[in-house]
């Protein structure tokens, strides 16, 4: 079978993403509504310095894990991310498990970002947003305007992502520029108007627990706080540049994300003495900016948070649809999810499926959504774990392992990433942990696992009908063995190393 037949049988995405766009995808996806709404909560739990240290350590750990993502992107520049890497690390069953939980995590963050935009409007225009009351769920009052606005936002970004990766990538870059500019303008001006910014931050740690516990509570949320940098491997198949740059782009985005978190925690704490502004119904940071900088500061704040929300929506729309596309290409999902639009070269069914799933979520209230997102942090941590295992597997300590790339430092980082990812999982899942999931999140986690078992039983026959060689081809574009035997990138590998499966029944062209 010639190469033209190969391209028809394994559907591929167009290479349109520039390095600056990929940096913006990682940054904008990592920094969303939480950087603006949660600093008051973090300060209350751990103190400002405890929160900043926890997020700094979290960023450093994420950078270590990111080195494993960089290894895997260089060797396998295809969509799929944690789903693909779990297959390399542990096989098809674990790949499905990882993809199942990761897809929920990505899709729920789309929904949560849409609701965050309504939350912003509740702060800016409460009289408009708090009318036409519908009902309450878990203590959260649901009003018709927030449902309508969140639904419009979800549909808008579905359309944007459907128009093509080049459009969504360019928009992501411009949104990220406004996000970073807004945050550092707010930080500079609030620090400038504060009488004693350092003294105002005291107490630096929470007095209700030890310093170590204060840091661990925030460190445990690092997989959630920085989730989004792992959107980069989902877009790897669409890079129009060398995949070798991926590690640098991810690390730079993580460092920038930490600075944004630190500035937002800082300005919430350093602008006024502790306790001088009572926390209201929504969030402390908005009240601080409004009191210190007035309407102009509030406008800058509104623009920055909108950019954070929009970049999160755009980035996770992109990553979730690419994950669904990759899973369908491996026959873990129905064939329709690997359909690519002829005009815009986007996985159109994945995009609109995410839309279909998220459109009902504004009706459930924000508290119910937060349970889903807390639970989905487990899936993200599982993806981190398998990525590090896969990187450890394809790297070598020394020359005695001739069939693998000799990279002892990267292999050591992968080993540390395995340990760190396991610790994150334990912090979330062990009930006595200071950062364990809430009871509703545990219930949802078990429910999603049971649903996954049922779905796997339905697709098991089709999923397992492919041989190992065929599965590697559909997931990776070539066999694992041929890639481990060389350190060159996939697109430069000799054509004869690619083994093509004999058939692809049921695939329409």
N, C-alpha and C positions, 0 to 999 in steps of 0.2 A: 504493500500500500504506500502511495507516495505522500509527500508532505502536505499537499493540498487536501487530500482525504483526511489526514490527521487533524488539520485545523477545523474541518467541518465536524468531526466526531467529538472533539473536546472543545467545548465553547470557551472562548477567552475574551477578556475585557480589554478595551482599547487603552493604550498607554498615553495618558493626557496630563498626569499630575506633575507639577513642578516642585522642586525642593521647598520653596517658601510656602506653597500650599500645603504640603505634607506637614511641615512644622506647625502651621496654623490649625490643621486638623487635630494634631496631638494636643496643642496648647488649648485651643478652644473647647475641645471635648473634655479636657481635664478640669478646666475652670468654668464652672457653671453658676447656677443660682446659689449653691452652698457657700461660695466664697463671700457672698454679700449678706446672706440671711443668717448663717450659722455662727459667725464670730461671737455674738453675745452668748450663745449657748456654750460654746467651747471655753470662753473665759469663765463662765459660771462653773463649769465642770473641772477645769484644770488651771485656771489663772492664765493671763496673757502669755507669760514666758513659758509656762508648761505647755500651752497649746502650740506655740511657735516651735519649741524644741521637738515636740512630738511630730509635727508636720515636717520639720527639717530631717529628722531621722527617717521618717517615712519616705521622703523624697530620695534620700541617699539609698535606701533599700530598694526603692523602685528603679533607681538608676542601675543598681546591680542586676536586678531582674531584666531591665531593658537591654543589658549587654547580651543576654541570652536571646531576646527577641531579635537583636541585630544579627547574631550568628545565624538564626533560622531564616531571617528575611534574605540574607546574602545567599544562602544555600538554596532556599526554596521561595523565590519571589512570586508567590501565588496568593490568592485570596483564601481566607479560612482561619488564619490566626490560630487561636488556641485549639480549635477543632482539628486543624491539620497537624499541629504539633503533638497533640495527644495521640493521634494515630501513629506518628513516628515513634513516640515514646512508649506506647503501651498497647496499640492495636485498635481495631475497629469499634469494639464495645465501649472502651473508655473514650474514644473520639466522639461517639454519639452522646455519651453522658456529659462530656465537657461542652459540646455544641448545644445540647439541650438547655443546660443552665446558663450558658453564656448568652444565648439568644434571648432568654427572658430578661437577663440583666440589661442588655442593650435596649430592648424594646421598652422596658419599664422606665429607663432614663429618658427616652423620648417623651413618654407620657408625663413624667415628673417635670421636665423642663417646660412643657406646654402649660402645666398648671402653675408653674413658678411665674410665668408672665402675668397670669391673672392675679397672683398674690402681689406682684408689684403694683398693679393697678388698684388693688384694694388699699394699698398704702397711699397712693397718689390721689385717688378719687374714690374714697370710701362711700360717699353718698350715692354715687352712680352704681358701684359694684354691689353694694349691699341693699339691693332692691329685688323684688320678685323672688322672695324666699321660697325654696322648694321643700327641703327636709334637712335633717342632720344625720351624719354617719360618723360613729366613733367620736362624737363631740365636735365634729366639724360641720358648720352650717354651709349648705350648698345653695347658691343663688344662680338664677338663670343667666345673668350676664357673664359670669365666669365660665359657665359651660359653653356658651356660644363662642366667646373669645378664644378659649383654649382649642375648641374644635376648628375654628378658622385658622389658627396658627398651625395646627397639625396638617391641615389640608394644604396650606401655603407651602410648607417645606416639602411636602410630598411632590408638589408640582415642580419646585426648584430642583429637587434631586432627579426628577424625571427628565429634565431638560438637558442633562448631560453632566459628566463629572467635571469637565472644564469650567462650566458655569458655577457649580456648587463649590469647587475648589477655589475659584477666584473670589467668590463672595465670602468664603470662610476666611481668606487672608485679610480682606478689608475689615471684616467684623472684628478680627483679632487685633488689628492695629488700633481700632477705636477702644477696644476693651483694655488693652495695656495702657494706652494714653490716659484714659479716664481714671483708672485705678491710681496711677502714680501722680496725677494732678490732685486727686482727693487726698492722698497721703501727704503730699508736700504742703498743701494749704492747711489741713487740719493740724499738722505738726507746727506750722508757723503761727497759728492763732492760739495754740495752747500755752498757758502760762508756765506750767512745769510738767512737760510731757512725760519725763521719766518718773517723777513722783506720782503722777496721775495713774500710772500703770500698776502701782502697788495696791494690794499684795500680788506679787508676781506668780505665785502658785496658790492653788486652792488650799485653804486651811482645814478642810474637812477630811483630807486624806494625805498620804505621804507624797513626796515629790515624784517618786518612781511610779506610783499608781496614777498620778496626774498625767505623766507623760505617756504611760501605757494606754490609758483610755483614748487618747488622741491618736497614738501610733496605730492602734487597732483599726481605725477607720481609714488608714492610708490607702488600702486597696480601693476603697470607695472614693476617697478624696481625689486620687490621681487616676481613677479609671478613665480611660480616654486615650492615654498614650498607646494603649494596645489596639486602638483603631488603625494605627499605622500599618501593621501587617495585613489588616483586612483590605487595605488599599494597595498593597505591594505589587499586585499584578498590573496596576495602572500607573506605576512610576515611569516617567520618561527620562529617568536618570539612573545612575548605577545604584543598585541596592546596598552597596557598601556604605553609602552615606546615611543609612537609616539610623544606626546607633547614635551618631552625632546629633541628628535632628531630634530624636526622642529625648536624649539627655538634656539638650538645650531647652526643649519644651518643659521638661520636668523642673528644671532649675527656675525657669520663668514662672511656672505655675506656683512653686513654693514662694517666690517673691511676692506674687499677687496675694496669696493667702496671708503671708506675714504682714503685708501692708494693711490689709483689711482688718486683721486682728489688732494690729498696732493702732490704727486710727480709732477703732472702737474703744480702746483702752486709754490712749494717751491724750485724747482731746479734752476730757473733763475728768475731775476726780471720781474715783470709784463710788458709785451709789448716788451721785448727784443727779442722774437722769434715770427715772424709773422705767423699767422695761415694760413696753406696752403690749398690745394684743398680737402684734406681728413680729417686728424685729428691732433690736436695740440699735444696730448700725445705722439704719435709716434715720432714727430719731437723733442720733449724734450728729450726722452730717447736716440734717435740717437745722438743728440748734446752732451749730458752729458756722455754717456757710450760707444758710438761708436758701432761698429758691434757686439761686444759681448752682449752689452745691448739690441741691436735690436733682436739678436737671442733669448735671454731669453724672451723678450717681445713677439716675434712671437710664441714661444712655449706656453707661458701662454695664449695668446689670442686664439690659436688653441684649447687648452684644454677647455677654456670657451665656444667656439663655439661647440666643439664636445660634451661636457656634456649637453649643451642646446639641441642640436639635439637629442641625445640619450634619454634624460629625457622626452622631449615633444613627441617624437615618442611613448615612452612607455605610457605616460598619455593619449594622444589622442586616441590611439588604445584601451586602457582600457575603456575610456569614451564611445566610439562607441560600444564596446562590452556590456557595462552595459545598454546603451540605447536600443540596440537590444534585450537584455534579457528581458527588460520591454515592448517590442513590440513597441517602439518608432522609431525604424529603421528596415529595412528589415532583415530577418532571417539570411542572409549570414554573417552579422557582428558578430554573436555569435558563429561562427564556430571556433573551437580550433583545431590546428594541433595536430595529435596524437603523433608525434615524439617529438616535442619541447614544447607542451602545451602552445602555444602562440595564441592570437587572430589574425590569419594570414590575414583574409580579412580586418580587421581594419588597420593593418600595411600597406598593399599594397594599400588600398584606400587612406590613407594619402599620399603615394608616388605618386599615380595617380593625386591627386589634386595639390600637390606641384611642380611636374615636370615642368609644364608650367610657373610657377611664375618667374624664372630667365629671361624670355623673356620680362617681363613687366617693368623691371627697378626697382631700389631700392626705389625710391621716392614713387611709387605707392604702394609698399609693406609697407612702413612706414605709409601710410594712413590707411591701413587695420589694422595694429598692434595698432595704436592709437585708432581706433574705437573699437577694441577687448578688450581694457582695460575696457570698459564698462561692457562687459560680465563677466570679472574676478571679478569686483566689485559686480555685481549682485550675483555671486556665494558666495562671502564673506558674503553678506547680508543674504542670505538664510541659510547658514551654522550657523551663529550666532543666527538666529531666531529658527532654529531647536534645537540647544543646549539649548537655553533659554526655549524651550518648554518641553524638556525631563528632565530638572533639577528642583529642588525645593528649595524654600527659607528656609523651616523648616519642622518640623515633621508633620504638619497638612496635608501636601500633601504626604500621605503615599505611593502612587503608583509610586512615582518618587524618584530618588536619591537625597538625601539631600546634596547640595553643594552650599551654598549661595555665596561664593566667586566666584566660576566658573560661577554661574548664573549672578552675577553682571558684570563679565568680558564679558559675552555674551551680556548683555544689552549695555555695552560700545561699543562692536564690532558692534552691530546693528547701533548705532548712527554714529560710525566712517565710516562704509561702506556706509551709506546714504550720509554722507558728501563727501566722495570720488566721489560718483555718481553725486552729485550736482556740484562739482568742474569741472567735465568733461562735464556735459550736459548743465549747465546754460551758455548762450552765453556771459554774462558779466563777468564770472569768469576769473581770470588770467591764468587758466590752461584749459580753454574750448577747445573742439575739433576744428580742422580746418574745413573749409567748405567741402572739399572733404571727410573728415572722417564722417561728419554728413550725407552726401549723401550716403556713403557706409553703414552707420548704418541703415538708413531708407530702403535702398535697401535690405539688409540682413534680416531685419524684415519682409518686404513684401514677400520675398522668403520663409521665415519661415512660414508665415501664409498659403501660398500656399501649402507647404509641409505638414503642419499639417492637412489641409483639406483632403489631400490624404490619410494620415495614421490614421485619426481620428477614423474611424470605428473600425479598428483592435486594436488600442491603448486603446480605451475605452471599447472594448469587454470583457476585463478582469474585474472581480470583484475587490473590494478593497482588499479583502483577497488574491486573486491570485496575484495582483500587488505587494503587500507587500512581498509575498513569492518569486517572481521572482527577485525583487530588493534586498531584505534583507536576504532571506533565512528563514525568519520566520515573524510573524506578529509584528507590532509595539507594540501592547498592551502587548504581552508576554515579549518583551524586556524591556519596561518601568517598568513592574512589578518586575524586578530583576536588580541587578547591576553587575551580573556576565557577562562574555564575551559570545558572540554568540556561539563560538565553545564548550563551557562548559555547555550550557543550556540543561535541560532535554529534551530528544527526544519528549516527549508527548506535549511540548509546541509548536512544529512546526506544523502548519496547512498546509496541502498540497492541492493544487488545484486539482479538480477532473480530469482535462484533460489538455493536451497541444497539440492541433491539429497542424499538419504540421511540428512538430519537428523531424528531422531525427537523428538517433543515429550514 
